[in-house]
C-alpha cells in the first residue's frame, strides 16, 4: 500500500558537531521537504561514528547533509567517512530513495569508486549558476529546472567526473554538481538544496573563520548572494516524485 505524506519516515544522516547547526539543518531539510520534523530520525555520526550497521531499511527515504567540521579525505581522523559510504551503498543495493548533498555527495562519489579532489584556494563559495547536462532533461527531479539555475555551494572538496554507474545532471566550470545512479533512486548534489539565501548568510557568518579572509571579504560575499528557489524546490520534488511515486 502506498503511503501518504504524513506516514513517511525519513532518515537524516547528519555530519554536524555544532549544536546550533544540527538544529538549523534538520529544520531546513524539514521545511524544504514539506514534512514536519517529527517524521525525521537523525543519525548524527559525530555521536555515532561507527554506524555501518544502522538499519537504513527501516526508512522510506534517506537524506545526507553537509559538514563544516570534517573532510571526506580524512577517514583516519573521521571514522564515519567509511561507515557512511557503506550505508550509501546499502541504500543503492536496497533501492532506498536517497538524496545526498555536499559532504554526502562527496561520500557517494567515493563509495561508488570515484575521486574527490581538494582545492585550498579559489574554491566555490556563495550562490552559483549551475548548468544542466543533457541527461537532466529526462530526470524526474531536474527535468523542469531552468538552465542555468542558482544554488548555494560552499566546498573545498569536489568531483571532476561522476562514477561509472551514474549519470551527470549538473555542473559548473570547476566541478560536477549533481548526478543520479543509473539503477537506483539515488541522487546527489554538491550544492545545497536545503540552504537558501538567508541560511547561507547565517552559515557564512557562523563559519567565517573557515571560509573567509576577514570581515570585508565576508561582507562582499553576503552582498552578492541571491535567492535560490529552483534548487530549494528539489527536496519537495524528491518527496513527491520519488518517495511517494
N, C-alpha and C positions, 0 to 999 in steps of 0.2 A: 504494500500500500504506500502510495506517495505521501510524504509528509507535507504539512503546511509550514509556513514561515515560523510560526510560534512553537513548532515542535522540533525545530532544528537544534542540534547540539554541535557547537563549534569549538575546536581546539586552537588556541593561540599559543604558539611557541615564542616565548619572549627571550631576548638576549640583552636584558637591561639590568644593570646593577643599581642604578639611581632610582629611588623610590618614587619621586615625582614623575619621572619619565615613564615608569611602569604604569602608573595610574593614567597618565595622559595617552599613552599608546593604546591601552585597552579601550579607553573612551573613544579614541579616534577610529579604531577598527570597528567598534560597535556602531558608531554614528554613520560611517560610510557604507557599512554592510546593510544598514537599516534594520538592525537587530538589537534588542536590549542586552546589556552586559550580563544579565542573568543567564543568557543562553551560551555564554562563553566559559570555557575552562582554560585556565592559564597554566602552562608548563614553563616556568622560568628556569633556564638552565644554569644561571648563577647559583640558584638554590639547589638544583638537582643536576649536576654536571654529567653524571653517568645515567643517561636516560634512553639508551638504545633499545631497551625492552618496554618502553612506555606503550600503552595499548592505544595506538592511533586508530585501530579498527573500531573502537567504540564510538567514533565521532562521524558526523555527516560530512564534515569538511575540516581541513587543516589550513591555518594561516601561519606564516612565519614573518616576523618583523625584522627591524634593523638593529644596529648596535653602535653606540658611540664609545664603548669601552674595550671592545675586543677586535681581533683580526682573524679572518679565516686562514691566514698564512702562518698562524702561531698555534698549531694543535698541541705542541708540547707545553704551552702556557695555559691554554684553554681546552681541557679535555673534551668539552662538549662539542667542539668542532667536528670531530669524527663521529660522535654519537648522533648528532642531528643528521648528518649525512646518511647514517643507517636508517633513521626514521623516514627520511625523504625517499629513500629507495624502497622502503616498505610501502609508503603511500603510492608510489608508482606501480609496484607489483600488485597491490590490492585494489588499484584504481580508485583510491580515495580522492575526492575533489580537493585540490591543493592550490593555494596561491602564496608564493614566497616573494617577499620584496627585500631589496637592498642586501643586507647581510644574508638573508635567506636565499636570494638569487645567487650570490657567490657560493654558498654552500651547495646549492643544487648543481651549479656548474662543476664543482669539484667531485660531487657524488657521482655524476654521470660521465666522468673521465675527461672533463675539460680543464682548462688552465685559467688561473687568476693572476693578474699582473698588478704590482704595486706602483703607485705614482705619488711621490712625496710632494712634488711641486706641480702647479698648473692643473690640478685636478678639478673636476666638475663640482660646482657649488652654487646653489640657488635654484631658480626656476628656469628650465631649459626648453627649447623647442625640440621635440622628439620626432624623428621621421619614421614613417611606416615602411615596412618591406612589402614585397609583392604578396607574401603569404598572409598578410594581415587582412586582405580583402575577404578571405573565406573563413576567418577565425571568428568563433562565437562571441568573443569579448572585444576584439579590436576592429571588427568589420565596419562599424559606423563612426569611428573616430576621425576627426579632421586630420589632414596631413600637411604640415606637422601639427602636433598638439603640445600644449605646455604641461610640464610635470616638475615636481620637486626632486632634486637629486643632489646629494652631498656624499662623496665617496672617494677614497684614495685607492681602493682595490677595484679592479674591473676585468671584464672578459672581452677579448677581441674577436672571439669566434664562439658559436654555440656548439655544444656537444653533438656528436654524430646522430644521436637519436632524437634530435629536436629540430624545430622549425623556428628560424629567426622571425620576429614580428616587428621589432622597432630598434632604432639605433640612433646614435649621434656620430659625429666625426671621430670621437675618441673611442667609442666602445659600443658593444651590444647593450640594448636596454630592455629587451623583453623576448621571451621565447615560450613555446609550448612543446611539451613532449609529444611525439608523433603517435604514441599508442596508449596514452593515459590522460585523464582530465587534470593535467598538471601544468600550471602557468607560473612564470617567474618574471619579475621586473626589477631592474637595477634602480629605477626611480621608485618613489614612494606614493602609491595610490591612496594611502591612508593619511597623508600630510597635505594640508592646504597652506595658503599664504600665511595665515595668522599663526598656525602651528610651527611652520618653518621659522618665522621670525622669533618665536619663543625658543625654539631649539638652538638657533644660531646664537642667540644671546646667552643661553644657558651654557653652551659648549664652545663659546668663542675662543677660549684658550687652546682648544684642539684644532680649530679650523681657520681662524682669522689672524691677521697680523696687527691687531690693535684696534682701538676704538674707532678710528677713522675708517679703516677697512670694513669693520662691521657695519657702520652706518651707510657706507656705499652699497654694501650687499643688501641691506634691508630696504634701501630706497629703490633698488632695481627689481625686487621680487614681484611677481604677478600672480593673479588668481589662476587656479588650475582645475577648472570644473570638469573637463573631459577625463583627465586621469583619475580624479576623485570619484567619478561615476563607475569606474571599473569594478569596484568591490560589490556594489549592488547588482551589477550585471552578472558577476560571478555567482552570487547567490541565486538570482532569478533564472539565469540561462544554463547554469551548470549544476548547482547543488539541488535545485528544485525542478530539474528537467523532467 
